[in-house]
Amino acid sequence: MENKRAILTGALLWVLIFFEISILMFGFKLNTTTTYFVHYLVLIPLAAFCLWLYFKGKHTNLTVKEGFRVSLIFVAVGIVLDLLITVLLFVKSLSFFAVPYLWVGYLELIVICLIYPPIKKTWF
């Protein structure tokens, strides 16, 4: 596992999600439920892109175990960046982490990271 590479691709994923959610909420002015429903759909290609970048190197093993490790780093990076940027600069309350939509997104990310290696091996 390349921790630096996983942290950087996790940070990239967080930035992509930040802009995606901002566009959905403020650009399209969608309500919260619709925003997160669309986000769950858009998260699939965003996460797959970041996983592709991570696994692109020859020093990584394309295994479910590695996918799980990467998912834990992606989630940890997401939580840290949410704390440092989203909560401190925008929301100004830790109640941000009480929103179930957020945790469903983290769970979906873990599932995507788990299924990416077998799908990549068999289909591509």
Backbone as a chain_set.jsonl record, in Angstrom:
{"seq": "MENKRAILTGALLWVLIFFEISILMFGFKLNTTTTYFVHYLVLIPLAAFCLWLYFKGKHTNLTVKEGFRVSLIFVAVGIVLDLLITVLLFVKSLSFFAVPYLWVGYLELIVICLIYPPIKKTWF", "coords": {"N": [[0.84, -1.18, 0.0], [0.483, 2.174, -0.802], [0.668, 4.742, 1.125], [0.913, 7.578, 0.921], [0.102, 8.029, -1.698], [-2.535, 7.073, -1.537], [-3.617, 8.881, 0.305], [-3.386, 11.278, -1.115], [-5.0, 10.751, -3.409], [-7.376, 10.343, -2.076], [-7.772, 12.901, -1.03], [-8.098, 14.277, -3.424], [-10.496, 13.097, -4.27], [-12.184, 14.069, -2.255], [-12.127, 16.832, -2.831], [-13.293, 16.832, -5.395], [-15.853, 15.872, -4.713], [-16.663, 17.929, -2.993], [-16.901, 20.124, -4.766], [-18.837, 19.047, -6.472], [-21.093, 18.644, -4.749], [-21.464, 21.316, -3.981], [-22.155, 22.483, -6.434], [-24.542, 21.115, -6.965], [-26.14, 21.886, -4.76], [-26.023, 24.739, -4.65], [-25.771, 25.697, -7.264], [-27.704, 24.286, -8.865], [-29.68, 24.452, -7.037], [-30.949, 22.391, -5.556], [-32.984, 20.503, -3.269], [-32.108, 19.091, -0.037], [-32.493, 16.248, 0.129], [-32.761, 15.475, -2.585], [-30.323, 16.411, -3.557], [-28.469, 14.724, -2.232], [-29.301, 12.232, -3.192], [-28.695, 12.415, -5.932], [-25.994, 12.82, -5.587], [-25.148, 10.324, -4.572], [-25.322, 8.785, -6.864], [-23.506, 10.084, -8.585], [-21.197, 9.759, -7.147], [-20.217, 7.238, -7.712], [-18.823, 7.184, -10.349], [-16.918, 9.173, -9.699], [-15.496, 8.118, -7.491], [-14.558, 5.776, -8.697], [-12.844, 6.85, -10.612], [-10.861, 8.028, -8.959], [-9.964, 5.727, -7.663], [-8.97, 4.359, -9.876], [-6.816, 6.049, -10.46], [-5.3, 5.616, -8.139], [-4.733, 2.81, -8.207], [-3.362, 2.699, -10.545], [-0.605, 2.782, -10.424], [2.357, 0.741, -10.477], [3.075, -0.314, -8.091], [1.028, -1.134, -6.495], [-1.338, -3.51, -5.319], [-3.992, -5.071, -6.924], [-6.375, -5.907, -5.213], [-9.123, -7.045, -3.154], [-8.623, -6.693, -0.471], [-6.706, -4.646, -0.518], [-8.324, -2.688, -1.651], [-10.111, -2.313, 0.461], [-8.392, -1.258, 2.407], [-7.651, 1.126, 1.141], [-10.152, 2.329, 1.066], [-10.605, 2.874, 3.769], [-8.642, 4.806, 4.218], [-9.488, 6.78, 2.395], [-11.967, 7.462, 3.572], [-11.087, 8.374, 6.095], [-9.505, 10.577, 5.319], [-11.513, 12.107, 4.148], [-13.146, 12.671, 6.399], [-11.355, 14.137, 8.005], [-10.79, 16.351, 6.314], [-13.39, 17.34, 6.048], [-13.799, 18.121, 8.696], [-11.768, 20.117, 8.981], [-12.248, 21.93, 6.885], [-15.011, 22.041, 5.846], [-16.595, 22.066, 8.24], [-15.252, 23.986, 9.902], [-15.081, 26.31, 8.252], [-17.547, 26.662, 6.921], [-20.014, 25.328, 7.92], [-19.772, 25.468, 10.689], [-20.424, 23.945, 12.926], [-20.411, 20.907, 14.702], [-22.571, 19.361, 14.28], [-22.877, 18.773, 11.695], [-21.817, 16.265, 11.237], [-23.801, 14.667, 12.177], [-25.638, 14.187, 10.3], [-27.365, 11.794, 8.555], [-27.124, 11.315, 5.786], [-24.487, 11.868, 5.113], [-23.021, 9.764, 6.293], [-24.068, 7.598, 4.943], [-23.027, 8.094, 2.445], [-20.277, 7.746, 3.0], [-20.309, 5.027, 3.627], [-21.177, 3.988, 1.163], [-18.932, 4.67, -0.343], [-16.995, 2.975, 0.778], [-18.031, 0.486, -0.022], [-17.849, 0.77, -2.824], [-15.07, 0.899, -3.096], [-14.432, -1.669, -2.273], [-15.584, -3.316, -4.228], [-14.406, -2.467, -6.562], [-11.745, -3.588, -7.262], [-12.298, -6.444, -8.006], [-14.101, -6.029, -10.136], [-12.613, -4.493, -11.903], [-10.589, -6.325, -12.511], [-11.984, -8.422, -13.804], [-13.56, -7.28, -15.864], [-12.094, -5.347, -17.211]], "CA": [[0.0, 0.0, 0.0], [1.175, 3.446, -0.862], [-0.146, 5.638, 1.945], [0.917, 8.938, 0.378], [-0.736, 8.009, -2.908], [-3.925, 6.915, -1.091], [-4.034, 10.145, 0.924], [-3.543, 12.281, -2.179], [-6.187, 10.454, -4.209], [-8.515, 10.594, -1.191], [-7.965, 14.353, -1.0], [-8.674, 14.632, -4.721], [-11.901, 12.685, -4.238], [-12.902, 15.011, -1.396], [-12.266, 18.089, -3.584], [-14.3, 16.599, -6.438], [-17.163, 15.789, -4.05], [-16.966, 19.27, -2.482], [-17.411, 20.915, -5.887], [-20.072, 18.422, -6.959], [-22.173, 18.981, -3.807], [-21.686, 22.766, -4.074], [-22.891, 22.75, -7.676], [-25.907, 20.606, -6.819], [-26.895, 22.651, -3.764], [-26.102, 26.179, -4.902], [-25.948, 25.951, -8.69], [-29.003, 23.774, -9.282], [-30.611, 24.758, -5.939], [-31.718, 21.199, -5.211], [-33.173, 20.322, -1.832], [-31.109, 18.197, 0.555], [-32.727, 14.856, -0.244], [-32.439, 15.316, -4.005], [-28.873, 16.606, -3.683], [-27.743, 13.525, -1.829], [-29.649, 11.136, -4.102], [-27.861, 12.613, -7.122], [-24.609, 12.619, -5.152], [-24.871, 8.885, -4.477], [-25.122, 8.304, -8.234], [-22.284, 10.693, -9.123], [-20.058, 9.255, -6.377], [-19.688, 6.01, -8.333], [-17.729, 7.471, -11.274], [-15.859, 9.951, -9.043], [-14.676, 7.189, -6.712], [-13.887, 4.879, -9.646], [-11.735, 7.61, -11.193], [-9.796, 8.138, -7.953], [-9.414, 4.382, -7.487], [-8.165, 4.094, -11.061], [-5.554, 6.762, -10.259], [-4.529, 4.953, -7.089], [-4.279, 1.49, -8.65], [-2.625, 2.848, -11.79], [0.809, 2.539, -10.183], [2.767, -0.661, -10.483], [3.415, -0.714, -6.729], [-0.19, -1.448, -5.75], [-1.979, -4.787, -5.653], [-5.413, -4.926, -7.226], [-7.074, -6.91, -4.416], [-10.203, -6.536, -2.305], [-7.971, -6.25, 0.769], [-6.129, -3.327, -0.806], [-9.46, -1.793, -1.822], [-10.625, -1.98, 1.795], [-7.417, -0.346, 3.033], [-7.786, 2.422, 0.489], [-11.432, 2.914, 1.482], [-10.429, 3.432, 5.115], [-7.877, 6.052, 4.091], [-10.372, 7.759, 1.754], [-12.945, 7.925, 4.572], [-10.359, 9.159, 7.095], [-9.16, 11.852, 4.685], [-12.767, 12.846, 4.016], [-13.566, 13.165, 7.715], [-10.418, 15.186, 8.421], [-11.027, 17.546, 5.493], [-14.688, 17.885, 6.454], [-13.584, 18.84, 9.963], [-10.921, 21.291, 8.814], [-12.733, 22.901, 5.902], [-16.464, 22.193, 5.818], [-17.124, 22.467, 9.553], [-14.647, 25.228, 10.404], [-15.296, 27.472, 7.398], [-18.893, 26.835, 6.384], [-21.117, 24.883, 8.765], [-19.455, 25.987, 12.026], [-21.025, 23.112, 13.949], [-20.151, 19.482, 14.527], [-23.825, 18.689, 13.933], [-22.685, 18.335, 10.313], [-21.551, 14.831, 11.254], [-24.995, 13.958, 12.626], [-26.506, 14.008, 9.137], [-27.227, 10.414, 8.065], [-26.723, 11.297, 4.382], [-23.025, 11.855, 5.074], [-22.533, 8.426, 6.635], [-24.455, 6.711, 3.841], [-22.023, 8.335, 1.413], [-19.032, 7.076, 3.406], [-20.546, 3.582, 3.48], [-21.165, 3.705, -0.269], [-17.542, 4.747, -0.785], [-16.329, 1.731, 1.195], [-18.517, -0.587, -0.904], [-17.255, 0.991, -4.146], [-13.657, 0.514, -3.009], [-14.361, -3.124, -2.141], [-15.964, -4.004, -5.463], [-13.616, -1.986, -7.69], [-10.719, -4.528, -7.755], [-12.785, -7.573, -8.794], [-14.712, -5.566, -11.39], [-11.501, -4.08, -12.769], [-9.882, -7.531, -12.964], [-12.783, -9.272, -14.684], [-14.174, -6.584, -16.989], [-11.19, -4.438, -17.945]], "C": [[0.882, 1.238, 0.0], [0.32, 4.481, -0.134], [-0.22, 7.042, 1.375], [0.003, 9.027, -0.837], [-2.218, 7.899, -2.528], [-4.445, 8.209, -0.474], [-4.278, 11.208, -0.145], [-4.77, 12.01, -3.051], [-7.461, 10.614, -3.374], [-8.82, 12.079, -1.092], [-8.561, 14.846, -2.321], [-10.158, 14.272, -4.762], [-12.713, 13.652, -3.392], [-13.141, 16.329, -2.131], [-13.327, 17.94, -4.675], [-15.709, 16.556, -5.842], [-17.593, 17.16, -3.54], [-17.558, 20.133, -3.601], [-18.732, 20.353, -6.417], [-21.257, 18.786, -6.061], [-22.494, 20.476, -3.881], [-22.492, 23.12, -5.317], [-24.338, 22.284, -7.556], [-26.738, 21.481, -5.879], [-27.096, 24.1, -4.173], [-26.304, 26.517, -6.377], [-27.325, 25.531, -9.17], [-30.094, 24.013, -8.237], [-31.539, 23.58, -5.623], [-31.9, 21.121, -3.703], [-32.205, 19.24, -1.335], [-31.281, 16.753, 0.098], [-32.343, 14.603, -1.704], [-30.937, 15.457, -4.239], [-28.124, 15.331, -3.35], [-28.091, 12.319, -2.688], [-28.793, 11.22, -5.369], [-26.394, 12.363, -6.764], [-24.251, 11.134, -5.084], [-24.647, 8.281, -5.863], [-23.796, 8.81, -8.813], [-21.043, 10.182, -8.395], [-19.428, 8.028, -7.033], [-18.581, 6.329, -9.342], [-16.593, 8.288, -10.641], [-14.919, 9.037, -8.262], [-13.917, 6.247, -7.634], [-12.697, 5.58, -10.296], [-10.563, 7.701, -10.211], [-9.166, 6.776, -7.663], [-8.546, 3.986, -8.676], [-6.808, 4.778, -10.931], [-4.68, 6.068, -9.219], [-3.938, 3.64, -7.592], [-3.465, 1.538, -9.937], [-1.138, 2.536, -11.611], [1.15, 1.063, -10.134], [3.098, -1.176, -9.083], [2.192, -1.066, -5.887], [-0.773, -2.768, -6.243], [-3.47, -4.559, -5.855], [-6.177, -6.055, -6.534], [-8.176, -6.246, -3.607], [-9.619, -6.008, -0.991], [-7.367, -4.858, 0.593], [-7.238, -2.291, -1.005], [-10.044, -1.372, -0.481], [-9.686, -1.018, 2.51], [-7.534, 1.059, 2.454], [-9.085, 3.099, 0.931], [-11.322, 3.533, 2.869], [-9.649, 4.742, 5.078], [-8.733, 7.132, 3.441], [-11.372, 8.332, 2.763], [-12.259, 8.793, 5.623], [-9.984, 10.529, 6.546], [-10.414, 12.715, 4.549], [-13.233, 13.444, 5.335], [-12.663, 14.303, 8.173], [-10.651, 16.466, 7.617], [-12.394, 18.159, 5.773], [-14.57, 18.662, 7.761], [-12.854, 20.161, 9.749], [-11.502, 22.345, 7.884], [-14.24, 23.108, 6.01], [-16.996, 22.71, 7.15], [-16.562, 23.82, 9.987], [-14.995, 26.448, 9.565], [-16.747, 27.712, 6.999], [-20.002, 26.515, 7.376], [-20.996, 25.432, 10.181], [-20.135, 25.226, 13.153], [-20.712, 21.647, 13.646], [-21.423, 18.69, 14.24], [-23.807, 18.239, 12.47], [-22.497, 16.825, 10.243], [-22.734, 14.008, 11.76], [-25.961, 13.685, 11.477], [-26.313, 12.595, 8.582], [-26.769, 10.321, 6.606], [-25.2, 11.2, 4.244], [-22.485, 10.449, 5.296], [-22.932, 7.389, 5.589], [-23.45, 6.864, 2.701], [-20.695, 7.67, 1.735], [-19.167, 5.565, 3.255], [-20.541, 3.181, 2.002], [-19.733, 3.726, -0.806], [-16.774, 3.481, -0.418], [-16.741, 0.579, 0.279], [-17.906, -0.444, -2.302], [-15.793, 0.548, -4.155], [-13.487, -1.002, -2.89], [-14.657, -3.839, -3.46], [-15.139, -3.56, -6.673], [-12.58, -3.008, -8.158], [-11.27, -5.733, -8.519], [-13.418, -7.16, -10.123], [-13.61, -5.188, -12.379], [-10.767, -5.303, -13.341], [-10.681, -8.301, -14.004], [-13.282, -8.565, -15.938], [-13.187, -5.781, -17.816], [-9.806, -5.003, -17.993]], "O": [[1.884, 1.321, 0.71], [-0.629, 5.027, -0.697], [-1.295, 7.64, 1.343], [-0.768, 9.975, -0.985], [-3.061, 8.561, -3.133], [-5.592, 8.591, -0.708], [-5.261, 11.947, -0.082], [-5.5, 12.939, -3.394], [-8.509, 10.98, -3.907], [-9.985, 12.478, -1.072], [-9.423, 15.725, -2.332], [-10.978, 15.058, -5.237], [-13.824, 14.02, -3.775], [-14.238, 16.885, -2.063], [-14.164, 18.826, -4.855], [-16.643, 17.133, -6.399], [-18.766, 17.516, -3.644], [-18.583, 20.789, -3.414], [-19.637, 21.111, -6.767], [-22.309, 19.191, -6.557], [-23.663, 20.86, -3.848], [-23.399, 23.95, -5.264], [-25.256, 22.978, -7.995], [-27.897, 21.782, -6.164], [-28.199, 24.636, -4.061], [-26.942, 27.518, -6.701], [-28.035, 26.312, -9.805], [-31.277, 23.808, -8.505], [-32.746, 23.75, -5.446], [-31.065, 21.616, -2.946], [-31.564, 18.56, -2.136], [-30.305, 16.106, -0.282], [-31.67, 13.618, -2.009], [-30.351, 14.712, -5.025], [-27.246, 14.905, -4.1], [-27.238, 11.456, -2.893], [-28.236, 10.219, -5.819], [-25.648, 11.768, -7.543], [-23.161, 10.74, -5.5], [-23.852, 7.352, -6.007], [-23.06, 8.057, -9.451], [-19.953, 10.172, -8.966], [-18.222, 7.815, -6.913], [-17.482, 5.791, -9.208], [-15.431, 8.113, -11.009], [-13.698, 9.163, -8.357], [-12.749, 5.949, -7.382], [-11.654, 4.962, -10.505], [-9.413, 7.478, -10.589], [-7.959, 6.688, -7.442], [-7.506, 3.351, -8.504], [-5.775, 4.187, -11.245], [-3.468, 5.947, -9.397], [-2.746, 3.395, -7.41], [-2.934, 0.515, -10.37], [-0.485, 2.074, -12.547], [0.31, 0.235, -9.783], [3.375, -2.364, -8.916], [2.317, -1.276, -4.68], [-0.706, -3.091, -7.429], [-4.123, -3.919, -5.031], [-6.578, -7.029, -7.17], [-8.164, -5.032, -3.401], [-10.077, -4.993, -0.467], [-7.507, -3.998, 1.462], [-7.103, -1.146, -0.574], [-10.428, -0.216, -0.301], [-10.138, -0.067, 3.148], [-7.518, 2.051, 3.184], [-9.11, 4.311, 1.145], [-11.884, 4.599, 3.119], [-9.959, 5.677, 5.816], [-8.713, 8.281, 3.882], [-11.596, 9.542, 2.802], [-12.791, 9.836, 6.004], [-10.133, 11.535, 7.239], [-10.374, 13.918, 4.807], [-13.666, 14.596, 5.381], [-13.146, 15.319, 8.673], [-10.704, 17.553, 8.193], [-12.538, 19.381, 5.738], [-15.167, 19.728, 7.916], [-13.266, 21.197, 10.27], [-11.268, 23.537, 8.081], [-14.698, 24.228, 6.24], [-17.757, 23.677, 7.187], [-17.318, 24.703, 10.393], [-15.188, 27.53, 10.12], [-17.138, 28.855, 6.763], [-20.851, 27.366, 7.641], [-21.991, 25.814, 10.796], [-20.397, 25.79, 14.215], [-20.745, 21.211, 12.496], [-21.364, 17.487, 13.986], [-24.628, 17.418, 12.059], [-22.961, 16.18, 9.302], [-22.671, 12.778, 11.768], [-26.984, 13.026, 11.664], [-25.205, 12.239, 8.18], [-26.101, 9.358, 6.229], [-24.697, 10.52, 3.35], [-21.598, 9.997, 4.573], [-22.214, 6.412, 5.375], [-23.067, 5.88, 2.068], [-20.055, 7.095, 0.855], [-18.235, 4.9, 2.803], [-19.966, 2.156, 1.636], [-19.367, 2.89, -1.632], [-15.988, 2.976, -1.22], [-15.898, -0.212, -0.147], [-17.491, -1.439, -2.897], [-15.335, -0.094, -5.1], [-12.492, -1.551, -3.365], [-14.039, -4.859, -3.766], [-15.174, -4.221, -7.711], [-12.524, -3.287, -9.356], [-10.759, -6.035, -9.597], [-13.283, -7.867, -11.122], [-13.681, -5.535, -13.558], [-10.375, -5.311, -14.507], [-10.114, -8.782, -14.985], [-13.414, -9.202, -16.983], [-13.418, -5.554, -19.004], [-8.907, -4.387, -18.565]]}, "num_chains": 1, "name": "protein.A"}
